[in-house]
Amino acid sequence: MASNGSLPVTSPVNQAMSASSPLIVHHRGLDLTYPIKPYPSQAEFSQLVLDCFLGGKHGLLESPTGTGKTMALLAAAIAYRSHPFGSQSLVIYASRTHGQLEQVIRQLKQLDRLTARESPFRAGVVGSREQLCIHPQVQARTGSSEKVKMCNSLVKSRQCQFYNNYAQMASTESDRAGDICDIEDLVKTHKMKKICPYFAARERSSKVDMLFMPYNYLLDASIRKTLNFQLKGSLVILDEAHNVMQVCEDSSSMSFEVKDVAVALHEVDVVLQFLDKQEPIEGINLEEISIEGACLVKEHLVGLEETLMKYISEGTWKPGQTYPGQSIKELLMSSGLNSAIKGPFVTALQSLQEVLAVLSTLRGGQDSGRGLQVLGQLLELVYPENRDPLMGCHLMKYYRFHVESTKVKNNLKFHLWCFHSGFAMSNLRGCGIRSVILASGTLKPFNVLAEELDTRFEVQFSGPHVIGQDQCMVHVVPQGQDKVPLISTYQNRNNPKYLLSLGHTILEILNVTPHGVLIFFPSYANLTAMVDSWRSSGFWNKIEKAKRMLVEPKEKIAFEQVINEYRTRSSDDNDQSPCLLAVCRGKVAEGIDFSDRMARAVIVTGIPFPNLHDSRVQAKRNFLDQKQSRDKTGISGNEWYKVEAFRAVNQAIGRVIRHRNDFGAIMFLDKRFGDQQNRTNISNWVSASLRSNIDAKEAIRALSQFYSKMQGTVKHIPRPQAHVDRSSSMIGGNKRPLSSNSTATRPPATISAPKKIKVTSTASNMLKYKTTTLVSRLKLDFTKDELRQFFAALKTYKEVGNLDDFIACLRVTAPKEKLKNVNLHEFEDFILQKDLGKFGDFCQTQLQESQ
């Protein structure tokens, strides 16, 4: 591990770096470039990543949110690629979701503008038809598999004009999205030219220096083999990697039902009937379809169905029971489906599915090939192509087979669960990858992760936070003011006394906490029980007087609406501030930036242990206990159970601090968090400030004093009003220490309020007022020529929608040194909703550069 010593840098003495003058850290003959001076831990992080790339090593690197982890990863990747021996290595940057990748690509664009190189740096993104397809018929389908089948059918029958245009264009003509592009860039650019973004992105993926994708694309062997790039010698970065183990297991697992075999048989009959008619259809070449192959598939499916019915009637497999993974192989072999027949069987399956895809389009989606697809996946899983020693006995060693009853008689559901994430990771490493980096804010314990992933990580690093301990107050409150113990166990979930005591404790916290508050429950069941109790008792009306209470929904559209309302209320002084009730492991707990006002407090009401009554959880615990007993190594089922719970806790509490100037409180309202053993499982940067077993009244009093203190040491950007003195305004709307003569006491506004405001003659009175006052203050800072440049750029932005050009104008006409009466945050009212995140990043960068 590198030390935290002084870093060799090339910069001015005061290191006040501007966007046009990057800071460079030299390491092992290569230049690590940053837009601003890196934190010491951030520079060390980059150097260790670069060491892994140079030495062909694997790394586990943990760094809390807000410490510049993403920029550190990108700096190392660009530095390695800039050297001759690294110029041919593809860098694959994977994260959990496309939303997270969009934020990374924005930072890459910023960093790329600052890095000197002879040739352009090219980056692309791999997406599904869900994100990239622009054909109306495909977009209208629900479910990814249905979209794939519709797309394949339209392409094969030459009925997709977008694909036809792509196929007719030369590769240089079809790739019009620029050197570094994200999903939005791809869709916007190719939609204008009526060229398919999906296939253009696939082609582009083989020609880039860095490729972005969700990490299930990389870890799932069935998806990985369809991608159009070379993995050998590549560098893989798995960001937000705390979910990688579960994704590895899920990608190597599957479920199917008895009825899927019957559906598959029907689909084979549909194809045979079509072949019997010899009806010519565009997109289907009758000469390419093998009657022998179709008969082979039907013969073995009939045998499989008969064997299943026999097992069910004889009670060989009982619902609710878990069996060795080898059981599924025995079933297939009894039906004649062995490894020798897999090749021709799967080839015939694929041919049948291609025919069904075209026929399904003509029949309104009927007989789409779903049953055949499930059977194909099963064979690929049981008889994998890679035959290395690890894979040889994989079903016996790493899998369990679980039988579940359904509401339909004799239609059992079968689960083939993989319980060793190293199975998928070893398969990935077997593709010849040079180096794998796992990065996140919550990876510990490292030994468990390395053991589960079956990988030797030569480089391991856990970085400190960049905030002071006084910026985050952490308390464990073991009981309410009524002395009722606060403990969120399954047995206590519906205890009226506990629910009421927890509710009153939360209410007291909300009464003294400014702006947004996040409350995390262990599960949806806990959350539902609490909300139902509060509403039935009338307590909900009482707590809503303190804050606007919002509940995390499961549905995507409803979720986006709730988050938008939460953001707006957090940033608006005229609105009642919000409180969002959410669950650990839910969407709120990951991938959303709750900086500044959006999360002045995070409350955790219990420990989110996996559901002990869940069959998969039980099977996983038993699997680990048996493995530990057999191999005399690894963790027990109970240890895994606890690790999973506290990794979810650490991910949730990371919402409270998002950058070095942020502040907030973490309140654990469950006495078990005060146990010494449990404290060791909490992130180091949190446990260092944790006070346990504090009295509820004392905790509320300390919390009130904490906010009074923090509000007295940060600037606030007041809403535009004619009588306000703007001389102490600041860039970006974030926190800065007060000058000695300042009297501001209120916390800052958030940078990125999710609202879209059009500056037109019909704008609201408030916007007219804000615009008028902003222009009047701009006149104090701008010359007439600069004002003309500004409004010309604003008009062009409104017409064309190119935020980069507008930001470039602001850099020239409104540098941070020039603005005295206006701050950049106020320009948000001119920014389109789709660009608010990117503009917020610009404001944040300007703020950091001014420090």
N, C-alpha and C positions, 0 to 999 in steps of 0.2 A: 504494500500500500504506500502511495506517495505521502510525503509529509505535508504539513500545512505551513511550510516555510515561505520565504519571500519568493515572488515570481518574477522572472525576467520579462520585462514588457518594453514595448516601444510606444511611448506616449509623451505628451507634454508633461511638464513637472506637476502641474495641478491636475492632470488627468481628466480635465473637463472635456470629454469627447463629444463631438457632434456626430450627427448621422453621416456626414460626409467624411469624417475622420475616425475610422474604427480603431479599436484598441487591439493589439496583436500580442499574444503570448507565445513565445518560442518554446517548443518542446521536441527534443530528439530530432532537431533539424527541420521541423515542420512548423508552420504558422497556424495557430489557433486564433481565429478572428471573432471578435465580439462587437456588437454595436455600441456597448458601453463597458466600462470597467467591470469585470466579473467579480463576484464574491470569491474569496479564497477557496471555499468549498466547491464552488461552481467550476473554477479553473482546475482544481484537483480532479473533479469528476471528469472533465473533458480529457485531461491527460491520461487518466486510467482507461477510459474508453479507447483512446488512441493507442495506448500500450497493447490493449487486447487486439486491435486491428493489426498492428505491426507484428505482433508475436503469434497471431493465429490462436488466441486464447479466448475462453468464454468468461463472461463477467456477470456478477450480481451487484447492481449498484442502486442503493436506496438513498433518496434525498427528499426531504419534506416539500410539500407544495409551496410554491412561491420562492424557491431557491434557484430558479433558472435551469432546471433539469433539461428541458426541451432544447433550449439554446445551446447548452453544453453538448448534448448529443449531436446536434446539427454541426456545430463547430468542429467536432472531432471527425465526423464523416466527410465534411468538405476538405479538411486538412489532409486526410488520408487520400482522398480522390485526386488532390492537386499534385501529389507526388507521382513520378513516372511509374513506380512499381505498383501503385494503387489505382492508376487511371483506368485499368480494365476490369476492376472489381465493381460489380453492381451492389449498391447499398439498398437494402430492403428495410423500410421503416414501417413497422406495423403497430397499430394500436387497436383498442377495442372497437371503436365505432368510427364511421366516416365523419361525424361531428367533431371528434377529437382530432382527426387527421386534418381537417380544414384549418384548425388553429395552428397546427404544426407547419402546414404549407405556407400560411401567412408569415410565420417567423422565418421560414426558409427564403421567401421572396425578399424579406427585409435584409437578411444576412447576405444573400447573393449580390445585392446591389453594392455591398461594401467590400466584396472580395475581389481582388485583382486576379484575372486569369486570361490566358490567351484565347480560349474558346468558350462559348456559352455553357453554363451548367444546365443540364436538362433533367427535368423531373416529371414523372407521370403518376397517375393514380389508377388502381384497379378497382372497378366497381361492378356491381351486378346490374342486371336489366332494371331492377327496382329503382336505381339511381340514374341510369344512363339511357335507357330506351326511351325514344320519343314517339314511337308509333302508338296511335290512340287505341288500337285493338289490344295491344300488349298492356298498356297502362290500365286498361279497364279490367283486366284479370286480377283476381285476388289470390295472393299466395305466390311465392317466388317460383315454385315448381310449375305452376300454371302459366306464369309469364314466360318461363323458359320454353315450354312446349309450344306456346303460341308463336313466339319469336322464331323458333326452329322451323315451324311449319310455314310461316310467311316467307322466311329466307329460302327454304328449299323449293317452294312453289313460285319464287321470284315475284311475290306480291308485296314486298316491302320496298317502297321507292327509296327509302333512306339507305338501306343496305345496297340496293342496286347502284345508287349514286356513289357509295363508298367503293364498291367493287370496280367501278369504271374509272375512278380517279387514280392517278399515280400516287404512291405512298407519300410523296412530298406534298401533294395537293390536299390529301385527306387529313394531314396533320397540321392544323392551323391554330392550335390553342396556345402557342407561345412556348418559351423554353421551360417555364415552371407553371404547371397548371393544376387546378383542383377540379372537383366534380362540376362545380358551377361554371368554371371556365370552359370545360369540355362541352357541356350541354349548350351553353350560350353560343359558343363559336360555331359548332357543327349544326346546330338547329337553324342558324341563319343561312347556312349553305345547303340545308336539307341533306346532310350526310349523317350516317349513323354514328353517334358518339360512342356507343358500346364497342363496336368493332374497331373504330378508329383508336380507342384507348387500348384495346388488346394489341393492335399493331404497334402502337407507340411504346408499349411496355418493353419491347425488345431493343429499343434504341436510346434508352435513357441512362443517366448516371445514378439516379435515385428513384426508387419506386415505392409508392405508398399503398397500403392495403390494410383492411381489418385483419387481425392476426388469425382468425379462423380460416381465412383463405390459405394461409401458409401451413397451419397445423393439421388441417383436414386433408388427408392424402387424396381423397376423391375429388376435392376441389383443386388441390395443388397441381395435379397432373393435367388439368385442362388449361392451365395458364401458359402464356406465351413468352417465357423468359428462362434463362439458364441459371440454375441455382449453384452450380459448381463454382467454388471460389468466391461466392458472394458473402457479404457482411450483413448479418441480420440483427436489427434492433427491435426488440419487443418492448414497447413503452406501455405504461399502465399495466405492468405485467403481473399484478397481484391476482388477476383472474386466469392466468395462463394454465395453471394446473387443471382447473375445471374445464376449460375449453379443450385441453388435450384429452381429457377423459370423455367429454361429450362427442368430440370428433371421431372417437374410436368406439362409440356405442350406438345402438339403434334399437328400435322397437317395431314389432309387426304383430298382426292379428291373423287368426285363422281365416277370416273372410278375405284377407289380401290374396291368399292363394286362389280362392274362388274367383275373385275379380281378375286376377292374372289369367286364369283359364278362359274366362269370358273374352278377354282382350285378344288372346290367341285365336279364338274362334272367329272374332270379328275380322281379323286379318285373313284367315283362311277363306272365309266367305267372300271377301273382296277379291282374293286371288282366283277364286272359282269363277267369278263373273268376268274376269279379264277386262274390267272397265278402265280405259285410259284416263288418268288424272295427272294434271301438271304437277310436277314435284315428286312423282313416284315412278321410278324406273323398275318395271316388272321384272326385267332380266337380272336385276341385282338382288332380288328377293329369293332366298332359298327355301323351297318347300320342305326340304329335308330338315333344315334348321328349325322351322316352325314346328314340325312334327316332333323333333327332338325335345324342344321346350315343353310341348304339351304332354308328351309321354312322362317326363320327369315331374311335371307339376301334378299330374294325376297321381303318381306314386307318392308325392309329398303329401297331398291332401288325404289319401287313404291312410298313410302312416300317422298323420296327426289325429284323424278320427279314431284310430285304434288306440293311440296313447290316451286320448280323452276318455274313451269308453272303459278302458282297463284301469284308469286312475293312475297311470304311470307318472303323470305330472299333476300335482294338486295346486289349485289356486292359493296364493299367499305364501307359497314355498319358494325357497331359493336353492338352486342346484349349481354344481360346478359348470364352468363355461363350456367344458368339453361336451356337455349334454346336447347342445345345438348341433355340433359336428356329428354326433352319433345319429341324430335325427336325419340330417341331410344324407349321410352315407347309407342309411337304411332305405332311402328313396333313390339310391343310385347317383346322387349328386356328390361326387368326390372331387378331389383336386385335379384328376386327369380329365374329367368332363367339363371342368369350369371354363376353360378357354373357348371351345366351340359353343358352349351353352350361353355364355355372356355375349359372344359375337352375334349369335342368333337373336338374343334379347334386344340388343341395340338396333338391329335391323328391323325388328318388329315395332319397336318404339318409334322409329323414324316414320314408318308407314302410318302408325296411329296418330302421330302429331299432325300429319296432313289431313287424315280422315276426320280428326277431332275438330279441326277448323271448319270443315264443311258441315259438321253435324252439331255445331253450336257448343262445343266443349265436351261432348259425350265421348266415352271410351278413350281417355287421354293417355293411358299407359301407366297409371299410378301403381297398379298392382305389379306389373313387370318391373317397374323401377325399384320397388321395395325388395323384390326377390334378387335383383341384381346387386343391390347394396349389401344384402345379407351374404351373398357368395363372396363378394370382394372382401368383406370383413373376416369371414371364416377362413378363406384361402387367399391370403395376401400375396402380392407379387414378390415382395422382398422376402427372400428365404434365408436371411442371416440367422445365426444361432439364437438371437433374442426372439425372433419371430416364430421359431420352430414349434415351441410348445406354449404359445401365447395364450390360447384359450384356457388351458389348465392353470397357468401361473397368474394371469392378470384379469381374468373375466369371471363373472358370475351370471347365471341364467335365472331370471325370476319370472314366475307365472302369476298372472293377475286375471281375475274374473271380470266380465263385462255384463251389461244389462241384457245382452242377447245370449240365449242359451247356446252352449257349446262353442261360442266365439271367444276363446281365451285370447288374452293379450300377452305377448312374450317380450321380455326386456333382456337384451344382451348388453350388460354393463361392463365397461372397462374401468378398473379401479387402480390403474397404475399409469399416471400421466407420462412417465418415462417411455412408455411404449410409443406414443406419438412423437415425442421429442427425439428419441433415438432414430426413428424413421426419418425425421427431418434432417438430423445431422448426417444420416447416411447418404444424403443427396450431395455431399461434398462441400458443405458450407464451411467457410474459413473461420468465422467467428460468430458467436451468438451473444448478444447483450440483453439482459433482462433489467429493466429500469422501472422504478415506481417509488411512490412515497411510503408504501407499506409492503415490504417484502419479508421482513423478519418473521420467524427465525430462519436464517439462511440454511442451517443444516437440514431442516425439514424440507425446504424447497429443493435443495440439491439432491436429497435422497429420493424425493418423489419424482423428480424429473430425470433421475438416473444420469446425471451429467456432472462432470467435474468442472466446477467454476474456479479457475485459478486466481481470478481477481475478484475480491469482495470488498465493498465499501458502503459505509453508512454515514452520511454526512449530517452535520448539525443544521439547525434552523438558522436563518439570518436575522431573526427578530430577537429583541431582548426579552428576558423573562417577565419584565413588567408589562409587556404588551398582551399577555394572555393569562387570564386568571382561571385556575382550574380547581374546582371543589367537588368533593364527594359528600353528598348530603344523605345520611343513612336513615333519617326519619323526618316526618313532617313536623310542623309546629304543634300538632296534636299528639306527638310522640308515637304515632302509628308507624311501624317499620316500613320503609320503602324497599320492596324487593319484588321484582317482576318475574316470579316463577310461574310455571304452568298452573300450579295449585292456587296461586294468589290472583290469577288474572281477572277473575270475576268477583273478587272480594269487595263489597261496597265500601267498607272502611278504607281499604287501600286505595281504591280508585278516587275517593273523595279527598283523601289526604294528598295524593299525588297531584290531583287537580288544583288544590289550594296552593301547594308549593309552586307549581308552574305559574299560577296566577300572580303570586308575589314576585316571581322572577320577571314576568312580562311587565309588571307595573313599574319596574325600575330600569328596564332595558330599552334603550332607544332603538328605533328602526326595526329591521328585520330579525326574526328569530326562527331558527330551525329546530324542530323537536323530532328526534328519531326514536321509533319504537322497534322492539326486536322483530316483529312480524306484522303482517296485515291483520292477523287475528287479534293481537294485542291492540293495535290501532283501532280496529272496529269496536272492540269491547269498550275501550275508553270513550270513543265518540258517542256510542249508544248510551253509555251510562251518563255522560254529561248532558246529553239531550233529554233523556227521560227524566232526569232530576231537575232540569232547569238551569243547571250550572253553565251550560253552553252559552246561554244569553248573558250570563254574568261575565264570562271570560271574553266574550266578543266585545265588551265595552273597553277592554284593555287593548286588544289588537284585532285586526280583521283576520279571522281564523280560516285557513285554507287547508284542504286535505289532498294529499297526493293520490291521484287516480291511476288506475292501471291502463286505461285506454290512451292511445297516443295523442289523439286530437285534444281530448279533455286535459291531458297532462300539459300540453303546450299552452293551452288557455290559462291554466292555473299558474304556470311559471311566468307568463307574460303579466298577469295581474300582480303577482308577487313582486316582480322587478319594478313595475310601474309604481306601486305603492311604496316600495322601499326607497325610491329616489325622489318622491314628491312630498314636499313638506306639507302640502295642503290636504293630502290623503291620510286616512288612518293607517298607521304602519301595520305590516302584516306579520303573521306567524304561520308557518307552514308545517303541518303534521305529516311526517314521512316515515319510511321504514328503512332500516339498515339493509343493504344489498339492493335497494330500489334505485330508480333513476335519479332521484334527488341526491343520493349518496355518492354518485360518480359522474364525472364529465361535465358538470355545470359549475361555472365560476360565480361563487357567492362572495364577491369581494366587498370590503368596506361596509356600507349600510345594509347590504343584502344579508349579512349574517353577523350581527354584533354579539350573538350568543348561539351556541349549539347545546341543546339539552339532550342527553341520552337517558332513556327511562329504564333500560334493562340490557342484559347481555344476550345478543342474538345467536344463541346456540341453534344449530340446524335442528329441524323437527325430528325428535327422537322416535316419533311414531311413523315416520316415513320409511317405507321398505328399502329404499335405496340407501338412506343414511344408516339403517341397521346393517345392511349387507356390507357397506363400506367399513364400518367399525369392526365387524367380524372378520372381514378380509385382512385388515391391518393387524389385528390380534393374531390371526393364524400365520401371517407372514412373519411377524416378529418372533413368534414361537418357533417357526421353522428355520428361519435364516439367522436368528439371534442378532438381528440388526433392524434398524428402522424405528418408527414411532408406533405407539399403541393406538388403538381406535379412540380411546379417551383423549389422548394427547392431540390427535388430529381434530377431534370434536372441539376442543378448546381453542386451538390455533385458528380454525375457521371462524369461530365466533369473534375473537379479538382482532383478526384481520379486518372483519367487517366494521367493528367499532372504530378502529384506527382510520379506516377510509372515510367514515362518516364525520368524525371530529376534524378531519383535515379540511372541511368546508369553511372553518372559521377564520383561518389565516391564509390569505392568498398572495400577499407580497410583503416586502419588508417594512412597509409603513402601515400595515393593517393592524387592527387590534380587536380583541373580542374575548368572550368568556366561554368556558366549557363547564357545564354543570352535569355531573353524574348523579342521577336520582335513583340510585340502587346501591344499597349498603355493600353489596358484594364487590364493588369496584374498590373499596377500601382495603380488601384483603391483600396482604403483602404479595402473595403468589400471583394474584390477578394484576396488581400494579406492574409487575415485571413484564406483562404482556402488552402494556400500553406503550405507544411510541415514546421514545426517549425524550423528545422535545416537549412532550406533554407531561410525562411523569415527573420531570425535573421541577415543575411548578405545582404539582398536585398537593393539595391539602385534603386529608381524609378525615372522616368522622366529625365533620364540623356541624355545629348546631344550625338548624334551619334559619332561625332569626339572625344569627351571626353571619351566615352565608349571604342572606339578603342585604344586610347592612354593609358587608364587605363589597358586595357586587355594586351597590349604589355608589360607594366611595370610589370604586375602580372606574366607573363610567364618568364620574365627576372629574376625576384626575385626568383621564385620557382625553375628555372633551376640552379640558383646559390646556392641553399640550398639542392640539392639532388645529389647523386652519379650517375654516368653513367657507364655502362659496355660497353666499346668500342669493336668493332668487333676485333677478334683475328688478330693481326699484329705483326710482329717480333720486330718492334721498340717501341712498346708500353710498358710502365712501368706498370706491373700488381700488384704492391705491394699494391695498394689500392682497390683491387677487393673485392666483397662482395657476400654473399650467396643469391641465389634466383632471382637475377636480379631486385630487387625492390629498393625503395628509402630509403636512410639512410642519416642522417645529415653528412655533410662534416667535416672531421677533419680540424684542424686549418691550416695545411700546404697543403691542397688539392686545386687544381686549376680546377677541373672538373666543367663544366658548362652545360653539356647536360643532358637531361632527360633519365631515364633508359629504357632498353628494356623490352618488355612484357615477362612474363614467358612462356606462352603457345602459341607459334606460330604454327598454324595448318599445319605443313608440315611433310611429311614422307620421311626420307632419309635413304637409305640402304648403309651401309659401305661395299662396294665390290670393286673389282678391276676395275669396270667400273664406279665408282662414278665420279661426276663432279670434275673439277679442283678446284673449290672453296672448296668443301668438303674435298678433299685430302689435300688442304692447311690448312684448319682449323683443320683437324685431326692431321696432322703433328705438327703444332704449339701447339696444346693442349697436345699431348703426351710429347713433349719436356718440357713443363712447369709442367706436372705431375711428371716428373722425379725429379724436384726440391723439391717436397713435399712428394713423395712416396719412400719407400724402394723398392728393387728389388722384395722381397716377396710380398709386397703389390700390386705392379704393376701386378705381375703374378695372384694374387687373383682377381684383378679388371678385367683383360682381360679374365680370365676364367669365371667369373660371366657374363661378357658382351656376351661372346660366348654362354653360356647356355641360357641367356635371348633371344638372337636372334633365337635360335633353339626351345625353349620351349614356350617363350612368357610370362613367369611369372615375372611380374614387382616387386612383393613383395620381391622375392629373390634378385633381383638386388639392390633394395633400401636397403635391409638388409646388403648387401655387402658394399654399400656406407656409411652406418652408421658406419661400423667398419673401413673401409679403408680410408674414407674421411670425418671424423667428421668436423664440422664447425671450431673447434679450430685449426685443422691441416692445412687446405687449406690456403695458403698464395699467391700463384701465379695463382690459378684457382678458379672459382666460379661454383656452382652447375648448374647454368643456362646453361652453355656451354655443359653439358652432354645431352641436349635436342636433339642434332643431332643424338644421338644413340637410341632415344626412338621412338617406333612405334606410328603411328598417334592415334590409339585407346587408348593409355596410356598417351597421352600428358596431359590431364586434371588431372589425378591422380598424375603424376609426378610433375605437377605445384603445386598441393596441398602440396606435400612433400617439395618442395623448399620454399613455403610460410611459412610452419611450421618451417623450419630451420631458416628462416629469423626472424620470431617472437621470437623464442627462443634465438636468439643472441642479442635481444634488452634489 
